[in-house]
Amino acid sequence: MATGNNINNIIRWRSAFSKAMGDLRPDTPPESWKDVFVPPSHYKALTPKTMLVEGMRGAGKSFWTKVLHDPMLRKALSHSNTDIWLRDELQQISDCKALLWDKTSSQDLPNQISVSRWLSEPDFEPMLFWAAVVLGQFEIDPQLGMPTEDPYDPWSQKIQWAQENPERIIRALKALDKQFTASNQIVLVVIDGLDRVSNQFAHTQNLMRGLFQLLLEFRYAKGLRFKVFVREDIISNTGVTVSDASKIINEKVTLDWTQQDLFGLAFHFIAQKESLFQRRFAEISKTTGKFTGERWEHPNLLNKETQEDFWIWLAGPYMGNAATKGHTYSWIFKHLADGKGRISPRTFLLAVSYSLSATQSNYSGHDLIIHHEAIRDGVRKASEARVDELDNEYFWVRRAIEIIKTKGRTVPIDWSELRQIWLSHKAMENDTISLIEKEQKNALIPWQADSDWETKANSLRDTMSSIGVLQLRERQGVLRIDLPDIFRLAYKVGRNGGIAVHKKA
């Protein structure tokens, strides 16, 4: 600890940093450029040449949709301190249309009820649905013959017309591409929120199939570009159904956050609100930051050694009295990660924020700004929030996991034993699979309704693995199932070793 870090300074810094973190609202769209942090690992996802971007819940899909769609933020991004190739490509974008299914009552996009009804028709072609929706974002040539808008039912006639005139509508989109190319423009169409377009898994698969076909049709377009942000489970369940979809999937970019990205994000947000942080970071890094407009920037914000030095100043080197307890800088990342080693930014920010506030409440006399037990409390809090997100997105995960605790089991657990737990009582339709189907509430479940029991159980296991909830490990021919702490703690499933489910009294 630096000389002069007396308890009064520590309390002052802790209070200031805690307030700055407490003011964060990571789920809200950015209001200004200082609210935008750009990890280098996301550069390729932001270029207009990248058509398909996958990401887990909270990875930044909707965030980047809104940044690209907002002219002010897109301009700031195109002039920011990113790689020169990305700046050049972003500066070529003249306009961006955002198809964001977060408001199903909006007239800007068809609502869930209409989409579900259309998709139930056997001859409905999803690719033409997308073509009509995209074309509807532009001024339509009257010679095309598409019906004019009905204020009470703005989409039905357009969608029906597209189904009856497939060649005309595709030609209309290609004419737009030629028009933009001739005038040296790039107009980007960003699509997000596919999991909210329909409540039925089969419908979502059909929609993604149609979207893949449209992307393939416009893969080499120069003026009209497409960028789709989508969950990884939707891609994995749909790509195999479309011929040549691999051409798009093989070029996809994943929105991942490295350990340095996440610490850089947290430090960036605190620094935008707190001058005490700016000065202390400059002292520890021995390098001064600077303001670009209202935005504070520092050249070492993503430097691993600087980050670790600063975090050690905040929380000490170890999760206790010795290195055997774990190093604080790597420990928090390890225990917030899902089964695929990923952490969403909101999860990390919540853990850091709660670590600060828990220290302030429970360890106010501690001689460091963050107490190591408060970091554990932060991970528990982040686990609760992450599981709440799962409940909203994959309602069936809770029933599949909580049965492990109900049956008195712990993890890791043999797959043969978990499978038996899930399928027990299937003759009485009181097994986990049947109960999920009864409770589905029109939400996406990871299997087709007519699948057999084995297929359903395997699909449940494999989908939970693909979204990072379960970890599958084979040892001496036995498949073992583990549950990462970020989920295990909130579900209160026991484990030998690791963080205790309940905090110390």
N, C-alpha and C positions, 0 to 999 in steps of 0.2 A: 504494500500500500504506500502511496506517495506520502512524503512528509507533509504534515499539516492537515491531514485528513481527520480532523477531530470529529467527535460525535455530532456536534452542531452542524458541521458541513455535511456529514453523511445524512442526517435527518432532512436537511434542506434539499440536497440533491435527490434523495429518495422521494420526497413529496413532489418535487417538480417533475421528475421523470414519470412518476405514477399518474399524475394529473394529465401529462401529455399523452400517455398511453390510454388512459381512461377516456380521453376525448375522441379516440379513433373510432370510426365506423367503417370497417373494412367491407361491409356489404353494400354500402351506398356508392353511387357513381361518383367519379371524381368531379369536383367543382372547378378546380384550377390545375395548372401544370405542376404545382408543387405537391399535389396529391398523387402524382403518378411516379412510380418507381419502375424502372425498366431493367430487369435482370438480363445480362448478356445471353443467357440460355434461351431467351424468348425472341431474340432478334429474327431468327428465321421464320418464326410463326407469324410475324407481323408484316413480312414482305408480301406484296400483292401476288407474287408468283406462287406462293404456297396456298393450295386449294383446300387441304384438309388438316385441321388441327384438333387433336383429341386432348381431353383433360378430365381428371377426376372432379368431383364436386368441390368448388371453391378454388380451383387452380387458376382462374382468371379468364375463363371463356367469355362471360358476359362483360367483365371489366374491359377487356380489349375490344370487344364489339363496340362498346360505348366510346372508347377512346378513338377508334378509327372513324366512327360515325360523326363525332363532334369536330367541326372544322377547326376550331381554335386549338383543341388538344392534338388533333392530327398534325396541324402546322407546327406546333411546339415539338412534337415527337420527331418530325422530319427535319428539324433544325437542332436537335439535341445532341448530346455527347455520346452518340452511338457510332457504330461502324459507318464509314463513308458510303459503302454500297447500299446500306439500308436507308440512309438519309436520301440518297439519290432516287431510290425506287419510291419512297413515300412521297417525295416532292412531285412525282409524276401523276399522283392521284388527283383528279380534278373534282371528284364527288364520290360519296360513299352512301349507299342505301343499306339500311339495317333491317333485316327481317328477324325480329326478336320476339319470340312467343312468350312474353311475360305478362301480357295483358290480353287475355282471350276475348274480352268484350270490345276491343278496339276495332274500328272499321278498317284500319290499315291492313289487317290480316284476317283470314277466315278464322272462325272460332272452333273450339273442340267439337261442338255438337255437329256443325256442318261437315267438318272433316271426317268424323266418324261415320256419318250417314253416307257420304260419297264413297268412302273406302269400303263400305259394306256391299257396294254394287259390284257384281262380278266383272263387268267390262270396264271398270274405272281404271284409267292409266295414270299412276302417280307422277310419272315424268311430265306429263302434260299439265297436271295440277301445278307443279313447280314452275313450269314455263309461264302459265297464266299469272301466278302470284308475282313472279319476277317482273314480267312485262307490265303488270299493274302498278309498278313503282315509277313508271315513266309516262310521259305524254304519248298517247297512242295515236298513230296515224289513222284518221277517219276511213281511209281507203281499205284498211285491214278488215273492217266489218265486225270487229268485236262489239258486243252490245254496250250501250252507254250505261253509266252507273245508276242503279236503283238505290236511293238513299236508305230504304228499309231492308234491302237484301242486296248489298253491294257486290257479292261474290258469286252467287249461284249461277247467274246467266253467263258470266265470264268463264267460269270453270266448265260449264256445260258446252259452251261454244268451243273452248279449247279441245275438249274431248272429240268434238265433231269435226274439227279443223286442224288436225295435228301438223300437217305440213305448213300451213299458213303461219301458225304461231311460232314454230321453230325458225321459219324464214324471217319472221319479224324480229326475233332476238338476234339473229345473225346480221340483219340489216342494222340493228343498233350497234353491234360490234364494229361493222365496217364504218359506220358514221363516226364513232368515237376514234377509231384508228386513223381515219382520214384527217381528223382535226387534232391529232397527237394528244388525245385525252385517254386517261384510264379511269373508268368508272367501276368502282369496286362494290360488289353485292355481298354483304356479310350476313350469314344465316346462323342463328343461335337458338337454343331452347327447343331442340327437336323432341326432347323427352316430354315436352308439355303440349305438343300439337295434338296428340291423341292419348287416351288413357289405356288403349289396348295394345298389348305387345305385338301382335300380328300386324296391326295397323302401322305401328311405328316402324316395323321392319319393311313394310311395303313403301312407306314414305321415304325411308332411307334408300331403298332400292331405286326408286324413281329419281332421287337426288343424285345418286351415283351415276345414273344414266345421263342426266343433264350435265354433270361435271365432265364426263367423258366426251360428250358432244362438243363442249366448249373448252376442252383441255388446251387447245392451241390458240384460243382467242387472244387478241392483243389489247383491244379497247374495252371489252366487257369482261371483267374478271370476277371470279367467285372465290369466296373463302367461307368454309363451313367449320364452326366450332361444335364439337359433339363429344358426348361421353364415350369412353372406350368400350363399354359393354354393348352399346348400340352398333358400333362399327364391327366388333367381333362377331355379332350374331347376324349381320346382314351382308358383309362383304362377300361371303362364299356364294351368295345367291345371284350375283351379278357377273356376267361374263366381262372379263377385262377390268373388273374393279381393282385388281391388284396393282394396275398401273397408277391408280390414285392412292391406294393404301400404302404402297411401297414408298411413296414420296411424302407421307404424312409427317407432321411434326407434333411432338408431345410437349404439353405445358408442364414441365417438371420444375421444381425449385430445389436447388442445391443448398447445402448448409450455409455457404457464403451468401447466396441469394437471400435467404431468410433473415440472417443476422443483418445484412445490408438493408433489407426492407424495414426491419424494426428500428435500426439506428437512423435511417432516413426520416421516418415518420416522427420520431422523438425530436430530431434536430430541426425539423420545420417549425416546431412549436416552442422549443426551449433553447434559449441562448446559453444557459448553463451547460447544456449538453455540448453545444458547438465548441465552447471554450475548452471543456475537459477533454473532448475527443482530439482537439488540436494539440493539447499538452501531451497526451499519451502517445499520439502518432508522430509528434514532432513535425507536423505539417499543418499549415493553415488552410481552412476551407474558405469558400468565397460565395457570394450571392450572385446569381444570374437572374436579374429581376427580383422577384420575391422568393425565389427558390434557392435554398442553401445546398451547396454541393461540396464534396470532399473527394480528392483523388484516391484516398486509401479506404473508402467506405466498403469496398468489396475485397480488400486485401485480408487474407486469412490470418496472418500473423498479427496485424493491427486489430482485427476483430477479436481475436483470442485474448490479446493483451487488455483490451478494453473490457471484455466480459469478465476476465479474472479480477480486474479492478472493481467491477460491479459485484461479483458473486464469489470471488475466491477461486482457487485452482481446483478444489476437490469437492465432491458431494458428501463431505464429512471431514474427518481428521487426517485422512491419508489417501493416496492415489488408488488404493484398493477399493475405495468407495465409488470411484469413477471420476473422470475429469468433467467439470461443469460445462465446458464449451461443447464437447461431443455428447455428453450424457443427455442433455435436453433434446437434441436432434434425434438420437437413437430411440428414445422412449416416446416421442411423438409420431414416429414413422408408422405407416401402415404396413401390410404384409409385402408390399412391393417397394418398400423403402421410401415412400413419398409422404410429404407433409403439405397440407394446404396452407397458404399464407395466413388465413384467418385463424387457423388452429394455432400456429406458431405465435401470432400476435396476442391471442387470448392468453396463452400460457405465460408469456413474458409479462403481460399486463397484470395478470393475477398474482404472479410471483412478487411483483413490486407491491401490490396492494396488500397481499397476505403478510409480507414482511412488515409493512407499515402497521398493520393491525395486531400481529401476533409476536413480532420480534423487533419492536421499535428500538430497543437498546443495543441491537446487534452492531458489531463494528464494521460490517460491510453493508452495502446498499441492498443486496438481496441475500437472504438466508437460504442455505441449501435445502432445508425442509420446505420452505415456501416454493422452491422450484418444483418439488414433488407435488405440492398442493396445486401448482399451476398446471401440471400435467393431468392431474385428476379432473380439474375444472375443464380443461380442453377436451378430455375424454367425454365428459358429459355433453358438451356442445357438439362434438363430432357425431356422437350417437344420435342426438336429436336430429342432426342433418340426415343421417341414414334413415331414421324413421319417416322423414318427409319424402325421401327419394326411393328407398327400397324398404317398404314397410315390413316385408317378410323376413328381413335379417334378424329382427328382434326375436321373433318366435323361434327361428332356427338356432339362435345362440342361447337364449335363456333356458331352453330345455336341457342344456348341459348342466347348468346350475341346479335346475329343478330336480334332475336325476342324481344330484350329489356327486357329479364327476368334476374333474379338473382338467386343465390342459397342460401339456400336449395329450391328445387322445387318439387312439387307433381309429382309422377310417372305418374299419369293420364295426367297431363299437358305436361310433357316431351314426353310421348308416342304420344300425339296428334301432337306435334311439329315435331317429327321424321316422322310421317306417313302422315302428311298433303300433299295434292297434289299428292297422290299416283296414282290417276286416270290419271294424266298427266305424270306419271313416273318422277316427279320432286321432290319427297320426299327424305329424307335423306337416306333411305335404298336403293332406286333405284340409287341415285347418287353414293353411295359407290360401288355398283355393277358395274356401268358403268366405274368407275375410278379405279377398283381394280388392274389393271396393273399386273395381275398374282400374286398378293400378297395374303397372307392368310387373309381371312375374316371369321368371327366367326359364320357362318351358312352354311347349305347346300343350294345349289342354288334352289332346288325344294321345299323348306320350304314355309309355308304360311306366310302372313304378320305378324301375331301375334307372331309366332315362331321366325321370324327374329328379331323383335323388342325386344322380351324377351332375345334372345341370345345375342344381342348387349349389352343390359343392364347388363346381368349376366356376360358376359365376361369382360366388363369394370370394374365390381365389383371384379371379380376374379383376375384381374391384378392390382388392387388397384387404379384405376383411379376414380371410383365412390365409394361413401359410401352410403349404403342403410340402412335406419332407419325407423322402423314402429312405429307410435305413434297414439294411439286411432283408430287403424284399417286403418290408411292412410299411404301408403308407400311414404317416402320422400327421395329425391336424393340430396346428397351433393357432393361437389368437394373440395378435399384437397388443401391447399394453394400451394403446390409444383407444381400443374398443373394449378390451377385457376389463379395464377398471370400472367403466360405467355400467357394464353388464354384470359386474361383481362376480365374475367367474374366477375361481381360485387357481393359483399356479405356484409351484415350488420355485422360489427365487423371484427376482423382479420386485416391482413396487407392490406394497401391500394394498389390497382393495380398499381398506379403511385407513384413514390417516391416524397418526399417533395421537393418543389422548393428551 
